[in-house]
Amino acid sequence: PPVCEAFYGAGTQTLAGQSSLPGLGSMVSLDTAYVDTYGAFNATSHTWTAPVPGTYWCYGQAPLTGGTGATTVASGLTVTSGNYNNGVTYTLWSGGQAASTSNTEVNCAVLSTLLRLNAGDTVSLAAYCNNASVVIPSATAGAGGGAWEARLITIWRSA
């Protein structure tokens, strides 16, 4: 079955501060796939394309660090599919969660859901914060040696 686990490993990515959810958020620049049984992950566009139709379990994890003071963070899955929102790209968000960011702590926002996808539909990871100096660390940026990687996981569940 189609399975993909992609992560962000190249440096850090600064998120643009945004005033409120919902919105498209900032796409996380996932750049490497641990596993990709169908070659469906594109490291240039940072998106995964469903290779076959079916129900997929999708998981997004966005670790955030940096900044000062209190902030709100969220993880999102940006979906382009005729099954949702009349085919117009939109982002499904986790609930916003309060976080106290600093250069020494990591807050991890996650979202897990089932999506009905057609072959050719796309999914990418998004992140939100209302503090412009928050960054998404990579595994090599001192954020836990891989435990705090931004990641997108998709697993085909059924036709």
C-alpha positions as CSV (number, residue, x, y, z in Angstrom):
1,P,0.0,0.0,0.0
2,P,1.1,3.6,-0.5
3,V,3.0,4.9,2.6
4,C,5.1,8.0,2.9
5,E,7.0,9.6,5.8
6,A,8.7,12.9,4.8
7,F,10.6,15.3,7.1
8,Y,12.4,18.6,7.1
9,G,16.2,18.3,7.6
10,A,17.9,21.3,6.0
11,G,18.6,24.1,8.5
12,T,15.7,26.0,10.0
13,Q,12.6,27.7,8.5
14,T,11.3,31.0,9.8
15,L,7.5,31.3,9.8
16,A,5.7,34.4,8.9
17,G,3.7,35.7,11.8
18,Q,-0.1,35.6,11.1
19,S,-2.9,37.3,12.9
20,S,-5.4,34.4,13.2
21,L,-6.5,31.0,12.2
22,P,-7.9,29.8,9.8
23,G,-5.8,30.5,6.8
24,L,-3.3,28.7,4.5
25,G,-0.5,29.2,7.0
26,S,3.1,28.7,6.0
27,M,4.0,25.6,4.0
28,V,6.7,23.6,5.7
29,S,9.6,22.9,3.4
30,L,9.8,19.1,3.8
31,D,12.8,18.0,1.9
32,T,13.5,14.3,2.5
33,A,11.4,11.1,2.6
34,Y,12.3,8.3,5.0
35,V,9.9,6.0,3.3
36,D,8.0,6.5,0.0
37,T,6.6,3.3,-1.4
38,Y,5.2,4.9,-4.6
39,G,7.7,7.8,-5.1
40,A,4.8,10.2,-4.5
41,F,6.6,12.8,-2.4
42,N,8.1,15.8,-4.2
43,A,10.9,17.5,-2.3
44,T,10.9,20.5,-4.6
45,S,7.2,21.4,-4.1
46,H,7.1,19.8,-0.6
47,T,3.9,18.0,-1.4
48,W,2.8,14.4,-1.4
49,T,0.5,13.2,-4.2
50,A,-1.9,10.4,-3.6
51,P,-0.9,7.6,-6.1
52,V,-4.2,5.6,-5.8
53,P,-7.7,6.5,-4.6
54,G,-8.7,5.6,-1.1
55,T,-8.9,6.6,2.6
56,Y,-5.6,7.7,4.0
57,W,-4.4,8.3,7.6
58,C,-2.6,11.6,7.5
59,Y,-0.4,13.0,10.3
60,G,1.4,16.4,10.4
61,Q,3.9,17.4,13.1
62,A,5.3,20.9,13.3
63,P,7.8,21.6,16.0
64,L,8.3,25.3,16.7
65,T,11.0,27.1,18.7
66,G,12.5,30.6,19.1
67,G,10.8,33.8,19.6
68,T,10.0,35.4,22.9
69,G,7.0,35.3,25.2
70,A,3.7,33.6,24.7
71,T,2.4,32.6,21.2
72,T,-0.2,30.4,19.6
73,V,0.9,27.6,17.4
74,A,-0.9,25.0,15.2
75,S,-0.2,22.3,12.7
76,G,-2.1,21.9,9.4
77,L,-2.6,19.7,6.4
78,T,-3.0,21.6,3.2
79,V,-5.2,19.6,0.9
80,T,-6.1,19.9,-2.8
81,S,-8.9,17.4,-3.6
82,G,-12.2,17.4,-5.4
83,N,-13.6,15.6,-2.3
84,Y,-13.2,18.8,-0.1
85,N,-13.9,22.5,-0.5
86,N,-15.0,22.0,-4.1
87,G,-11.4,21.2,-5.1
88,V,-10.1,24.6,-3.9
89,T,-6.9,24.2,-1.9
90,Y,-7.5,24.7,1.9
91,T,-5.8,23.9,5.1
92,L,-7.3,21.6,7.8
93,W,-5.9,22.9,11.2
94,S,-5.3,21.3,14.6
95,G,-6.6,23.5,17.3
96,G,-4.4,26.5,18.1
97,Q,-2.4,25.8,21.3
98,A,-0.8,28.2,23.6
99,A,3.0,28.0,23.7
100,S,5.7,29.8,25.5
101,T,8.6,29.9,23.1
102,S,12.2,30.5,23.8
103,N,15.4,29.5,22.2
104,T,15.7,26.5,24.5
105,E,12.3,24.8,24.3
106,V,10.4,23.2,21.5
107,N,6.6,23.2,21.2
108,C,5.2,20.6,18.9
109,A,1.8,21.0,17.2
110,V,0.3,17.9,15.7
111,L,-2.7,16.9,13.6
112,S,-4.0,13.5,12.7
113,T,-7.0,12.7,10.5
114,L,-8.5,10.4,7.9
115,L,-8.9,11.8,4.4
116,R,-10.7,10.4,1.4
117,L,-8.3,11.1,-1.6
118,N,-8.4,10.5,-5.3
119,A,-5.3,9.6,-7.3
120,G,-3.6,12.9,-8.0
121,D,-4.8,14.8,-4.9
122,T,-2.1,16.5,-2.9
123,V,-1.3,17.0,0.8
124,S,1.4,19.2,2.4
125,L,2.3,20.2,5.9
126,A,1.5,23.7,7.1
127,A,2.4,25.5,10.3
128,Y,0.9,28.6,12.0
129,C,2.2,31.0,14.7
130,N,1.3,34.5,15.6
131,N,4.9,35.4,16.4
132,A,7.1,36.2,13.4
133,S,10.3,35.1,15.0
134,V,9.3,31.5,15.5
135,V,11.2,28.9,13.5
136,I,10.8,25.2,12.5
137,P,14.0,23.5,13.5
138,S,15.5,20.6,11.5
139,A,16.9,17.4,13.0
140,T,20.3,18.9,12.8
141,A,19.5,22.2,14.4
142,G,19.8,21.0,18.0
143,A,16.1,20.2,18.4
144,G,16.4,16.7,19.8
145,G,18.4,14.8,17.2
146,G,15.4,13.8,15.1
147,A,12.7,13.6,17.8
148,W,11.5,17.1,16.8
149,E,11.5,16.9,13.1
150,A,8.7,18.4,11.1
151,R,7.1,15.5,9.4
152,L,4.2,14.4,7.2
153,I,3.1,10.8,7.3
154,T,0.5,9.3,5.0
155,I,-0.7,5.7,5.1
156,W,-3.3,4.2,2.7
157,R,-6.0,2.6,4.8
158,S,-8.6,1.3,2.3
159,A,-10.1,1.7,-1.1
